[in-house]
Amino acid sequence: MHSRETRVYDGTELVIDRDLDHQVLHLEIEENALPWDKLSQDPLAELVDASNRDSPLDLFPTINEISGPGHEVFVSASILAFKAKRFDEEVYAAIEHLCERDRPGFLSKPTLMKKLMAELSDRYDPEEPDPALVDAMGFIWLAAKLGGQELAAGHNIHLAGNEHRKRFMAGTDGKPVGLYSQTLELRHIFRRDCFLGQPLNPQIATCLASALAEDPVLEKAYGDVLWLVSRLTSSFSQPPLPYSGSIQDDCRFFPQHPSIEIMLERLCRPSSSGEARPMEKLVKAVRDGSIDLTTNNNSGWFDYLLHALEPLLKPESMPGAGRLVFGKRYRQHLEELFRGAVSMSREPHTRKQDYPAAQSSPRALDLAPRLSLEPLPEYYRRQARTYAYVREVLTDAFGETLMSRSYTRASRRLISNSLQSHAILEEEEALATRLTAMESLFSGAYYQTNAEMGHPVESLSGSERERLQDRLYFQNWLRSWRTDPHLRGDHRGMIPLVYDQKRKQIKVAVTLGFAQERLRVSYKETPSCTIMRSDGSPAEEVAAHWVPWCTELVYPITAVCYVDDLMGAEELRHLCDTQPTSAAILNALEKHRLKPKKI
C-alpha cells in the first residue's frame, strides 16, 4: 500500500510516495506519563489509602478544556470508546421507550400490565376473595402505578398494593440512577422495573404464572420482553416466572441484570481460582488464553462488548499486529483502557505533527509516521460488529422495515446534510439510523487505521462502495470530533457496580474528568520512499530522514471506590471542582456521607 503527500521544502514542491508494505511502527507512552503509576496500579482495586496517591497530570472537567493546536488531527481509542459508551446509554434509553409502546407483534410493558390485571380480575370473586389473588393483583396494580400507569382496582386491591409499597420502600430508596434519572418516563420505568425485580413469594408467583399460561398472547408478550432484555444485556441473575412446571426459589417477574462483578465472576469461574478480584482474574485469563471471549448464538450485548475490547489486552495477537511493536508503558495504557471500558460499560489535547528543527544538511527531509488514530484495528472492527448485532436484535423485536440497513444508510447521509431532516424522523427510525452510523464510524476507523499501517483489508460487508463510504464517514467525523454531541459537555458521573454486604457500602465507578498522556510513534522498520518534484522527475538531491512523531492521547479518568450512597451528577461535579487532584477527589468520595433519600 502507498501513501502520497505533497510538501514544499526549501522552496521546491515535492511529492513524497511511501510504500508502507514493510513499515513497522513502535508505540510507547513517554515515561512519567501514566497517572495510575501514582494513583493506583489497578483502578478497579479497593482504594484503601487514596491520600498517599496523587496524579501529576492536569485533570480537565471536559474535553474542550484541553487546549492546544491541531486537536482534530488525531483521535485516541479512548475517545472513540467513550463516545461508544455515551451512545450506548442513548440506545438503552431509546429501547426502554420503545418497550413502552405497542408495535406489530410486540406488546409493550404497560399493555402487559393491563392485560395481566384483566386476566387476574376475571378470576376475582368479590364475594369470596382469594387472599393470594388479591395480593397478586395489588402487586401488579402497584407496579403499573410506579410506572406512571393507572389501572382500575377496588379498595382491597389498593390496600394490598400499599402494603407492597411499604415493603419495597423499606428495602430501597427508589432513586433512579444514570440514564434513568434523565426523564420522567425513564424514572417511572426505573421504579416499576425495580419493583418487578423483587423476589416473589410463592403464592403471588403461582397466581402470576397461572395467568400468563392461561392466555397465549400474554405468555408471548412476557416472553418477548424477557428475550429482548436477555439479548441486550446478559443472562439473568435470577429465574423468571416459569411458563410451566414448579416455581423456582427467588424467581422474579423481571429478573435483575447481574452486576458487572457477578458477570466477570461467572466468566472466570471455570478458569480461575483464588482470592483475586474478578477484573484481575479476567485480565489474567484473557491473556493466558484460559477463557475465550468469542461470541456465539447465546451471547448478549455485554458479551459482544467484551469481545470488542479483547484486542486491548492481546494487541500482539490481532490481525495486522506484525506491523506494530507495543512498548511496555503503552501496553499498560491499553490495559487501563480495557479496565475502565469494562467497568463503565453498564449503564460507559493532541498536536499536529511536530517535526524537529531542520538539520545542518538542507538535503535531509524529515519524515515521521502518519497516524490519525490509535492503530487498534481489531478493536474497531469488533465494536462495529457489536452495533450490527444490536441492530439485528432490534430488527427481530420490532420488524425488518423499521430497521433495514439500506434505509438507515440513506437516512444517515440525509441527516449528515440536514439537521431539519433529523428533527422530523420518528424515534425508532432515528435509533436505526444512529446504530448504523455508529457501525459505519467504527468500520471507517478500521479501514482508516489499516490503511495508515499499510495493511490491506477487504470490505467487512463485501461491498467496496460501502468500504469507501464508511472510511469517508470516519474522516468527516475526525475533522470535527471535538464538537461531537457525545463528547461535548461535562460527563463526570457515578455508576453503581455492586452493593458490598461486608462493607455495607456501594461500590461505584466514577468518571472524574479527562487527562492526556504523550504517545511517541517511531519506526522500527522504515517504509521505502520515493521523493519526486511536482513534474515527476526524481528529487535526487533530497534524502529521507526518518524521525519519530509525538501526540497527546486524550482519555477519561475513571476509578472505583466505595460510598454510602449515590451522588447525583451535579453534586459529584461540585466535589470534583473543589479538589485539586484525582486522588483528593477519591479520598473525599470515600469519606462522603449521605442520608438516603426517598423519591
C-alpha positions as CSV (number, residue, x, y, z in Angstrom):
1,M,0.0,0.0,0.0
2,H,1.2,3.5,-0.8
3,S,0.7,6.9,0.9
4,R,1.3,10.1,-1.0
5,E,1.7,13.6,0.2
6,T,2.9,17.0,-1.2
7,R,5.3,19.1,0.7
8,V,7.1,22.4,0.0
9,Y,10.8,22.0,1.0
10,D,13.4,24.7,0.6
11,G,11.2,26.5,-2.0
12,T,10.6,23.3,-4.0
13,E,7.3,21.4,-4.2
14,L,8.0,17.8,-3.6
15,V,5.7,14.7,-3.9
16,I,6.6,12.0,-1.3
17,D,5.4,8.5,-2.1
18,R,5.7,6.0,0.8
19,D,5.4,2.3,0.2
20,L,4.0,1.0,3.5
21,D,4.3,-2.7,2.8
22,H,7.2,-3.2,5.1
23,Q,6.6,-0.4,7.6
24,V,6.7,-1.4,11.3
25,L,5.7,1.2,13.9
26,H,6.8,1.3,17.6
27,L,4.3,2.8,20.0
28,E,5.2,3.9,23.6
29,I,4.0,6.2,26.3
30,E,6.7,8.6,27.4
31,E,8.0,8.0,30.9
32,N,6.2,9.6,33.9
33,A,3.1,10.0,31.9
34,L,0.8,7.3,33.3
35,P,-1.4,8.8,36.1
36,W,-2.1,5.3,37.6
37,D,1.6,4.9,38.3
38,K,1.0,7.5,41.1
39,L,-2.7,7.0,41.8
40,S,-3.2,3.2,41.7
41,Q,-1.7,0.3,39.8
42,D,-5.2,-1.1,39.5
43,P,-8.0,1.5,39.0
44,L,-10.6,-1.2,40.0
45,A,-8.7,-2.0,43.2
46,E,-10.1,-1.0,46.5
47,L,-8.7,2.4,47.2
48,V,-7.6,1.9,50.8
49,D,-5.3,4.8,51.2
50,A,-6.0,7.3,48.5
51,S,-4.5,10.2,50.5
52,N,-1.0,8.8,49.7
53,R,-1.6,8.8,46.0
54,D,-1.5,11.7,43.6
55,S,-1.7,12.3,39.9
56,P,0.9,14.6,38.4
57,L,-1.3,15.2,35.3
58,D,-3.8,18.0,34.9
59,L,-7.4,16.8,35.3
60,F,-9.9,18.6,33.0
61,P,-13.7,18.5,33.5
62,T,-14.4,18.4,29.8
63,I,-12.6,17.5,26.6
64,N,-12.9,21.0,25.2
65,E,-11.0,22.4,28.2
66,I,-7.9,20.6,27.0
67,S,-6.3,23.2,24.7
68,G,-3.6,23.2,22.1
69,P,-3.1,23.2,18.4
70,G,-4.3,20.5,16.0
71,H,-6.7,18.6,18.2
72,E,-8.7,17.5,15.1
73,V,-5.7,15.7,13.6
74,F,-5.6,12.7,15.9
75,V,-8.2,10.9,18.0
76,S,-7.4,8.3,20.7
77,A,-9.1,4.9,21.0
78,S,-10.1,6.1,24.5
79,I,-12.2,8.9,23.0
80,L,-13.9,6.5,20.5
81,A,-14.6,4.1,23.4
82,F,-16.0,7.0,25.4
83,K,-18.2,8.1,22.5
84,A,-19.4,4.5,22.2
85,K,-20.3,4.4,25.9
86,R,-22.3,7.6,25.7
87,F,-24.1,6.3,22.6
88,D,-24.9,3.0,24.2
89,E,-26.6,4.9,27.0
90,E,-28.8,6.6,24.4
91,V,-29.6,3.2,22.8
92,Y,-30.6,1.7,26.2
93,A,-32.9,4.8,26.8
94,A,-34.4,4.5,23.3
95,I,-35.1,0.8,23.8
96,E,-36.7,1.5,27.1
97,H,-39.0,4.0,25.4
98,L,-39.8,1.6,22.6
99,C,-40.8,-1.1,25.1
100,E,-43.4,1.3,26.5
101,R,-45.3,1.3,23.2
102,D,-47.1,-1.4,21.3
103,R,-45.7,-2.5,17.9
104,P,-47.0,-5.1,15.5
105,G,-46.0,-8.4,17.0
106,F,-44.7,-6.8,20.2
107,L,-46.9,-5.8,23.2
108,S,-45.5,-3.0,25.4
109,K,-44.8,-3.4,29.2
110,P,-47.8,-1.2,30.1
111,T,-50.1,-3.4,27.9
112,L,-48.6,-6.5,29.6
113,M,-49.5,-5.0,33.0
114,K,-53.0,-4.1,31.8
115,K,-53.8,-7.5,30.3
116,L,-52.3,-9.3,33.2
117,M,-54.5,-7.4,35.6
118,A,-57.5,-8.1,33.4
119,E,-56.7,-11.9,33.5
120,L,-56.4,-11.8,37.3
121,S,-59.6,-9.8,37.6
122,D,-61.5,-12.4,35.6
123,R,-60.6,-14.9,38.4
124,Y,-61.5,-12.5,41.2
125,D,-64.7,-13.2,43.2
126,P,-65.6,-10.1,45.3
127,E,-67.9,-12.3,47.5
128,E,-65.1,-14.7,48.4
129,P,-61.8,-13.0,47.6
130,D,-58.8,-15.3,47.4
131,P,-56.1,-13.6,49.6
132,A,-53.3,-14.8,47.3
133,L,-55.1,-13.5,44.2
134,V,-55.7,-10.1,46.0
135,D,-52.1,-9.9,46.9
136,A,-51.1,-10.7,43.2
137,M,-53.5,-8.0,41.9
138,G,-52.1,-5.5,44.4
139,F,-48.6,-6.4,43.2
140,I,-49.5,-5.6,39.5
141,W,-51.5,-2.6,40.4
142,L,-48.6,-1.0,42.3
143,A,-46.1,-2.0,39.5
144,A,-48.3,-0.1,37.0
145,K,-48.7,2.9,39.3
146,L,-44.9,3.1,39.9
147,G,-44.6,3.1,36.1
148,G,-47.0,6.1,35.7
149,Q,-49.9,3.9,34.7
150,E,-53.3,3.9,36.4
151,L,-55.3,0.6,36.5
152,A,-58.8,0.2,37.8
153,A,-58.9,-1.7,41.0
154,G,-61.1,-2.0,44.2
155,H,-60.3,-0.8,47.7
156,N,-58.9,-4.1,48.9
157,I,-56.5,-4.2,45.9
158,H,-55.3,-0.7,46.8
159,L,-54.7,-1.8,50.4
160,A,-52.7,-4.8,49.2
161,G,-50.7,-2.6,46.8
162,N,-49.9,-0.1,49.5
163,E,-48.5,-3.0,51.7
164,H,-46.3,-3.9,48.8
165,R,-45.2,-0.3,48.5
166,K,-44.2,-0.2,52.2
167,R,-42.1,-3.3,51.9
168,F,-40.5,-2.1,48.7
169,M,-39.6,1.4,50.0
170,A,-38.2,-0.2,53.2
171,G,-35.6,-2.1,51.1
172,T,-34.7,0.7,48.6
173,D,-34.6,4.4,48.3
174,G,-36.2,4.2,44.9
175,K,-33.6,6.7,43.5
176,P,-33.2,6.4,39.7
177,V,-29.5,6.4,38.6
178,G,-27.6,7.1,35.4
179,L,-29.7,7.4,32.3
180,Y,-32.9,6.6,34.2
181,S,-32.7,10.0,36.0
182,Q,-32.9,11.9,32.7
183,T,-36.7,12.0,32.0
184,L,-39.9,11.4,33.9
185,E,-40.8,8.4,31.8
186,L,-37.4,6.8,32.4
187,R,-37.8,7.4,36.1
188,H,-41.2,5.7,36.0
189,I,-39.6,2.8,34.1
190,F,-36.8,2.5,36.7
191,R,-39.2,2.4,39.7
192,R,-41.6,-0.1,38.1
193,D,-38.9,-2.5,36.8
194,C,-37.0,-2.3,40.1
195,F,-40.2,-3.3,41.9
196,L,-40.9,-6.1,39.5
197,G,-37.3,-7.3,40.1
198,Q,-38.0,-8.2,43.7
199,P,-38.2,-11.8,44.9
200,L,-41.8,-13.1,44.6
201,N,-43.4,-15.0,47.3
202,P,-44.7,-18.4,46.1
203,Q,-48.4,-17.5,46.3
204,I,-48.0,-14.4,44.1
205,A,-45.6,-16.2,41.7
206,T,-48.1,-19.1,41.3
207,C,-51.0,-16.7,40.5
208,L,-49.0,-14.7,38.0
209,A,-47.5,-17.8,36.3
210,S,-51.0,-19.3,36.0
211,A,-52.4,-16.1,34.5
212,L,-49.6,-16.0,31.9
213,A,-50.1,-19.6,31.0
214,E,-53.9,-19.1,30.6
215,D,-53.5,-16.6,27.7
216,P,-51.1,-17.4,24.8
217,V,-50.9,-13.7,23.8
218,L,-50.0,-12.7,27.3
219,E,-47.4,-15.5,27.6
220,K,-45.8,-14.5,24.3
221,A,-45.7,-10.8,25.3
222,Y,-43.9,-11.7,28.6
223,G,-41.5,-14.0,26.8
224,D,-40.8,-11.3,24.1
225,V,-39.7,-8.8,26.8
226,L,-37.5,-11.4,28.6
227,W,-35.9,-12.4,25.3
228,L,-35.2,-8.8,24.2
229,V,-33.6,-7.9,27.6
230,S,-31.5,-11.0,27.7
231,R,-30.1,-10.4,24.2
232,L,-29.3,-6.8,25.0
233,T,-27.6,-7.4,28.4
234,S,-26.7,-10.9,29.6
235,S,-28.1,-13.9,31.3
236,F,-30.3,-13.1,34.3
237,S,-29.2,-13.3,37.9
238,Q,-32.4,-15.0,39.0
239,P,-35.0,-17.1,37.3
240,P,-38.2,-15.5,35.7
241,L,-41.7,-16.8,36.1
242,P,-42.0,-20.3,34.6
243,Y,-44.3,-21.0,31.7
244,S,-44.9,-24.4,33.1
245,G,-43.7,-26.5,36.0
246,S,-42.9,-25.6,39.6
247,I,-42.0,-22.1,40.9
248,Q,-38.3,-21.8,41.5
249,D,-36.9,-20.1,44.6
250,D,-36.0,-16.4,44.2
251,C,-37.9,-16.1,41.0
252,R,-38.7,-12.5,39.8
253,F,-41.2,-11.1,37.3
254,F,-38.5,-9.1,35.7
255,P,-35.2,-10.7,36.8
256,Q,-32.4,-8.3,37.7
257,H,-29.4,-7.9,35.5
258,P,-26.3,-9.2,37.1
259,S,-23.7,-6.6,38.3
260,I,-20.5,-6.3,36.3
261,E,-18.6,-8.1,39.0
262,I,-21.1,-11.0,39.0
263,M,-20.8,-11.3,35.3
264,L,-17.0,-11.3,35.5
265,E,-17.1,-13.9,38.2
266,R,-19.3,-16.2,36.1
267,L,-17.0,-15.7,33.1
268,C,-13.8,-16.5,35.1
269,R,-15.0,-19.2,37.5
270,P,-14.3,-22.2,35.2
271,S,-10.7,-21.0,34.6
272,S,-9.5,-19.1,37.6
273,S,-9.3,-19.7,41.4
274,G,-8.0,-17.9,44.5
275,E,-9.0,-14.6,46.0
276,A,-8.2,-12.4,43.1
277,R,-10.8,-9.8,42.2
278,P,-13.0,-10.5,39.2
279,M,-11.2,-7.9,37.0
280,E,-7.8,-9.3,37.9
281,K,-9.0,-12.8,37.0
282,L,-10.5,-11.7,33.7
283,V,-7.3,-9.8,32.6
284,K,-5.1,-12.8,33.5
285,A,-7.5,-15.4,31.9
286,V,-7.8,-13.4,28.6
287,R,-4.0,-13.0,28.4
288,D,-3.1,-16.6,29.1
289,G,-5.9,-17.9,26.8
290,S,-7.8,-19.9,29.5
291,I,-11.1,-18.2,28.5
292,D,-12.3,-17.5,25.1
293,L,-14.4,-14.3,24.6
294,T,-15.6,-15.2,21.1
295,T,-19.3,-14.6,20.8
296,N,-21.9,-17.3,19.9
297,N,-25.6,-17.7,19.3
298,N,-26.3,-17.3,23.1
299,S,-24.2,-14.1,23.5
300,G,-25.7,-10.8,24.6
301,W,-24.6,-7.2,24.1
302,F,-22.2,-7.3,27.0
303,D,-20.5,-10.4,25.5
304,Y,-20.0,-8.5,22.3
305,L,-18.6,-5.5,24.1
306,L,-16.1,-7.8,25.9
307,H,-15.1,-9.4,22.7
308,A,-14.6,-6.0,21.1
309,L,-12.3,-4.9,24.0
310,E,-10.2,-8.1,24.0
311,P,-7.6,-6.7,21.5
312,L,-6.6,-4.1,24.1
313,L,-5.2,-7.0,26.3
314,K,-3.8,-9.0,23.4
315,P,-2.8,-6.4,20.8
316,E,0.1,-8.5,19.6
317,S,-2.1,-11.4,18.6
318,M,-4.5,-9.4,16.4
319,P,-4.6,-9.2,12.6
320,G,-2.0,-6.7,11.3
321,A,-0.1,-6.7,14.6
322,G,3.1,-7.7,12.8
323,R,3.3,-4.1,11.6
324,L,3.3,-2.7,15.2
325,V,5.6,-3.0,18.2
326,F,3.9,-2.2,21.6
327,G,6.0,-0.6,24.3
328,K,5.6,-1.7,27.9
329,R,4.0,1.6,29.1
330,Y,1.7,1.7,26.0
331,R,0.6,-1.8,26.8
332,Q,-0.2,-0.7,30.3
333,H,-2.2,2.2,28.8
334,L,-4.2,-0.2,26.8
335,E,-4.9,-2.4,29.8
336,E,-6.2,0.6,31.8
337,L,-8.4,1.4,28.8
338,F,-9.8,-2.1,28.9
339,R,-10.4,-2.0,32.7
340,G,-12.1,1.4,32.5
341,A,-14.3,0.5,29.5
342,V,-15.5,-2.8,31.1
343,S,-16.3,-1.2,34.5
344,M,-18.2,1.7,32.9
345,S,-20.0,-0.4,30.3
346,R,-23.1,-0.9,32.4
347,E,-25.0,2.0,32.4
348,P,-19.5,3.6,29.6
349,H,-5.0,17.8,23.6
350,T,-3.4,16.4,20.6
351,R,-0.9,18.2,18.4
352,K,-0.1,18.4,14.7
353,Q,2.9,16.6,13.5
354,D,5.7,18.3,15.5
355,Y,8.7,18.0,13.3
356,P,12.2,18.7,14.8
357,A,14.2,21.7,13.6
358,A,16.0,21.3,10.3
359,Q,19.3,19.6,10.4
360,S,22.6,21.2,9.2
361,S,22.2,19.5,5.9
362,P,19.5,21.1,3.8
363,R,19.2,17.9,1.8
364,A,17.7,15.9,4.7
365,L,13.9,15.8,4.6
366,D,12.3,14.9,8.0
367,L,9.6,12.2,7.6
368,A,7.6,11.0,10.5
369,P,4.8,8.3,10.9
370,R,1.4,9.5,9.8
371,L,-1.5,8.4,12.1
372,S,-4.9,9.9,12.6
373,L,-6.0,7.5,15.3
374,E,-4.5,4.8,17.5
375,P,-3.7,1.7,15.4
376,L,-6.1,-0.8,17.0
377,P,-8.0,-2.1,14.0
378,E,-9.4,-5.3,15.6
379,Y,-11.0,-3.3,18.4
380,Y,-12.7,-1.0,15.9
381,R,-13.8,-4.0,13.7
382,R,-15.4,-5.8,16.7
383,Q,-17.0,-2.6,18.0
384,A,-18.7,-2.1,14.6
385,R,-19.8,-5.7,14.7
386,T,-21.4,-5.1,18.2
387,Y,-23.7,-2.4,16.7
388,A,-24.6,-4.7,13.8
389,Y,-25.6,-7.3,16.4
390,V,-27.8,-4.8,18.3
391,R,-29.5,-3.8,15.1
392,E,-30.2,-7.4,14.3
393,V,-31.8,-8.0,17.7
394,L,-34.0,-4.9,17.4
395,T,-34.9,-6.0,13.9
396,D,-36.1,-9.3,15.3
397,A,-38.0,-7.4,18.0
398,F,-39.6,-4.5,16.0
399,G,-39.5,-5.5,12.4
400,E,-37.4,-5.6,9.3
401,T,-38.8,-2.5,7.6
402,L,-38.1,-0.4,10.6
403,M,-34.5,-1.4,11.0
404,S,-33.4,-2.1,7.4
405,R,-29.8,-1.3,6.6
406,S,-30.4,0.2,3.2
407,Y,-33.0,2.6,4.6
408,T,-30.8,3.7,7.5
409,R,-27.7,4.2,5.4
410,A,-29.7,6.6,3.1
411,S,-31.1,8.3,6.2
412,R,-27.6,8.7,7.7
413,R,-26.4,10.6,4.6
414,L,-29.6,12.7,4.7
415,I,-29.0,13.6,8.4
416,S,-25.4,14.5,7.7
417,N,-26.6,17.2,5.4
418,S,-29.7,18.5,7.1
419,L,-30.5,18.9,10.8
420,Q,-34.1,19.6,9.9
421,S,-34.3,16.1,8.4
422,H,-33.1,14.7,11.7
423,A,-35.7,16.5,13.6
424,I,-38.6,15.0,11.8
425,L,-37.5,11.4,11.9
426,E,-39.6,9.0,14.1
427,E,-37.9,7.8,17.3
428,E,-37.4,4.3,16.1
429,E,-36.1,5.4,12.7
430,A,-33.6,7.7,14.4
431,L,-32.5,4.8,16.5
432,A,-31.9,2.6,13.5
433,T,-30.1,5.5,11.8
434,R,-27.8,6.1,14.8
435,L,-27.0,2.4,15.2
436,T,-25.9,2.3,11.5
437,A,-24.0,5.5,11.8
438,M,-22.0,4.1,14.8
439,E,-21.3,0.9,12.9
440,S,-20.1,3.0,9.9
441,L,-17.9,5.1,12.2
442,F,-16.1,2.1,13.7
443,S,-15.9,0.4,10.4
444,G,-14.4,3.5,8.9
445,A,-11.9,3.7,11.8
446,Y,-11.0,0.1,11.0
447,Y,-10.3,0.9,7.3
448,Q,-8.5,4.1,8.1
449,T,-6.1,2.7,10.6
450,N,-5.3,-0.4,8.4
451,A,-4.5,2.0,5.5
452,E,-2.2,4.0,7.8
453,M,-0.5,0.8,8.9
454,G,-0.1,-0.4,5.3
455,H,-2.2,-3.4,6.0
456,P,-4.7,-4.1,3.1
457,V,-8.1,-5.5,4.2
458,E,-11.3,-6.3,2.4
459,S,-14.7,-4.7,3.0
460,L,-16.4,-6.0,6.1
461,S,-19.8,-6.0,4.2
462,G,-18.3,-7.3,0.9
463,S,-19.1,-4.0,-0.8
464,E,-16.2,-1.9,-1.9
465,R,-18.6,1.1,-2.2
466,E,-19.6,0.7,1.5
467,R,-16.0,0.4,2.5
468,L,-15.2,3.7,0.8
469,Q,-18.3,5.4,2.3
470,D,-17.5,4.2,5.8
471,R,-13.9,5.4,5.6
472,L,-15.1,8.8,4.3
473,Y,-17.7,8.9,7.1
474,F,-15.0,8.4,9.7
475,Q,-12.7,11.0,8.0
476,N,-15.5,13.6,8.1
477,W,-16.2,12.8,11.7
478,L,-12.5,13.1,12.5
479,R,-12.3,16.7,11.2
480,S,-14.6,17.9,13.9
481,W,-14.7,15.1,16.6
482,R,-14.3,17.6,19.4
483,T,-17.8,19.0,18.6
484,D,-19.4,15.6,18.7
485,P,-22.5,15.8,20.9
486,H,-21.5,12.6,22.7
487,L,-18.2,14.2,23.7
488,R,-19.3,17.8,24.4
489,G,-20.3,18.9,27.9
490,D,-19.5,17.6,31.3
491,H,-19.7,13.8,31.6
492,R,-18.4,13.4,35.1
493,G,-20.7,11.0,36.9
494,M,-21.1,7.9,39.1
495,I,-22.4,4.4,38.2
496,P,-23.2,1.8,40.9
497,L,-21.5,-1.6,40.4
498,V,-22.5,-3.8,43.4
499,Y,-23.5,-3.5,47.0
500,D,-20.8,-4.8,49.3
501,Q,-22.6,-6.7,52.1
502,K,-19.4,-6.8,54.2
503,R,-18.7,-3.1,54.0
504,K,-22.3,-2.1,53.9
505,Q,-21.4,0.3,51.1
506,I,-22.0,0.7,47.4
507,K,-19.1,0.0,45.1
508,V,-19.2,2.6,42.3
509,A,-17.3,3.5,39.1
510,V,-16.8,7.3,38.7
511,T,-15.7,9.4,35.8
512,L,-13.5,12.2,37.3
513,G,-12.7,14.1,34.1
514,F,-10.2,13.9,31.2
515,A,-6.4,13.8,31.1
516,Q,-3.8,13.4,28.5
517,E,-0.5,11.5,28.1
518,R,2.1,11.7,25.4
519,L,2.4,9.0,22.8
520,R,5.6,8.6,20.9
521,V,5.4,6.8,17.5
522,S,8.7,5.8,15.8
523,Y,9.8,3.5,13.1
524,K,11.0,0.0,14.0
525,E,11.3,-0.6,10.2
526,T,11.0,2.3,7.8
527,P,8.9,2.3,4.7
528,S,10.6,2.6,1.3
529,C,10.1,6.1,-0.1
530,T,10.3,7.9,-3.4
531,I,10.7,11.7,-3.5
532,M,9.9,13.5,-6.7
533,R,9.4,17.0,-8.0
534,S,6.0,18.2,-9.0
535,D,6.8,17.5,-12.7
536,G,7.5,13.8,-11.9
537,S,11.3,13.9,-12.1
538,P,13.2,12.4,-9.1
539,A,14.5,14.8,-6.5
540,E,17.9,13.1,-6.1
541,E,19.3,15.9,-4.1
542,V,16.8,15.3,-1.2
543,A,17.1,12.3,1.1
544,A,14.5,11.0,3.6
545,H,15.4,11.5,7.3
546,W,13.1,9.3,9.4
547,V,12.1,10.9,12.7
548,P,9.6,9.9,15.5
549,W,6.2,11.6,15.9
550,C,4.6,12.6,19.2
551,T,1.0,13.3,20.0
552,E,-1.2,13.5,23.1
553,L,-3.7,10.8,23.9
554,V,-6.9,12.3,25.4
555,Y,-8.7,9.9,27.7
556,P,-11.3,9.8,30.5
557,I,-10.1,9.2,34.1
558,T,-12.2,6.5,35.8
559,A,-11.8,4.8,39.1
560,V,-13.7,2.7,41.6
561,C,-14.4,3.4,45.2
562,Y,-16.9,2.7,48.0
563,V,-19.6,5.2,49.1
564,D,-22.5,5.1,51.5
565,D,-25.0,6.5,48.9
566,L,-25.0,7.5,45.3
567,M,-24.2,11.1,44.3
568,G,-26.1,13.0,41.6
569,A,-24.1,14.3,38.7
570,E,-24.2,17.9,39.9
571,E,-23.1,17.0,43.4
572,L,-20.2,14.9,42.1
573,R,-19.1,17.7,39.8
574,H,-19.1,20.2,42.6
575,L,-17.0,17.9,44.7
576,C,-14.5,17.4,41.8
577,D,-14.2,21.1,41.2
578,T,-13.3,21.7,44.9
579,Q,-10.5,19.1,45.0
580,P,-7.0,19.7,43.4
581,T,-6.2,16.1,42.2
582,S,-7.9,12.9,41.3
583,A,-6.5,11.2,44.4
584,A,-8.1,14.0,46.5
585,I,-11.4,13.5,44.8
586,L,-11.4,9.8,45.6
587,N,-10.4,10.4,49.2
588,A,-13.3,12.9,49.6
589,L,-15.7,10.4,48.0
590,E,-14.8,7.7,50.4
591,K,-15.3,10.0,53.4
592,H,-18.6,11.3,52.0
593,R,-21.7,10.5,53.9
594,L,-25.3,11.0,52.6
595,K,-28.6,10.4,54.1
596,P,-30.8,8.1,52.0
597,K,-33.5,10.0,50.0
598,K,-37.0,8.7,49.4
599,I,-38.1,9.5,45.9
